[in-house]
Amino acid sequence: MATMIKNTAVNKNSNKGSNAASIKSHANDAVVLKKVEEASKTLQRVGLPVQK
């Protein structure tokens, strides 16, 4: 019976990550503000489930 070996190479340069200073803030984005308003109206209408 043949044995299969998987060789995986790790490329340390592929995931450099993101710098927090380069990430755009969506705090004042019109779409985000609309979604937050809709969510707050839904929560006021429906409410949160009771904790058990």
N, C-alpha and C positions, 0 to 999 in steps of 0.2 A: 504494500500500500504506500502510495507516495505521500510525502509530507509537504504541505504548502506553507511557505514562509512569506509573510507580508513585510516588505521593507518600506518603512515610511521615513521620509526625510523631513526634518524640522527646519523650516526657514524662519530664522529669527527676525528678519527684516520685513516680513509680510504684514505683521500686525504692529504698526507703530503707535496705534492708539490715537486719541484725539486730545488736543489741547483745549482745556476749558475756556481759554480766552478766545479761541477761534470758533466756538459754537454760538450760533445766532440765537438770541432770546426771542421767544414767541409770546412774551407777556402782554404786549399791546397789539397783537395780531387780531384783525377784525373777525376772522373765522374762529379763532380760539375763544375770543370774548363772547361770540354768539353761542358757541357750544357750552360754555360755562353758564351762561344765562339760562339756556334751555335745561341744563342739568339741575340748576338750583330750583327752577320752577317745578320740575318733575319731582324733586325731593320734597318740596313743600306740599305738593298735591298728594303724593303717594306715601312718603315717609320712609323711614328706615325699618328693617325687620327687627323684631324684639330679640334681644340676646337671651340665650338659654343658659 
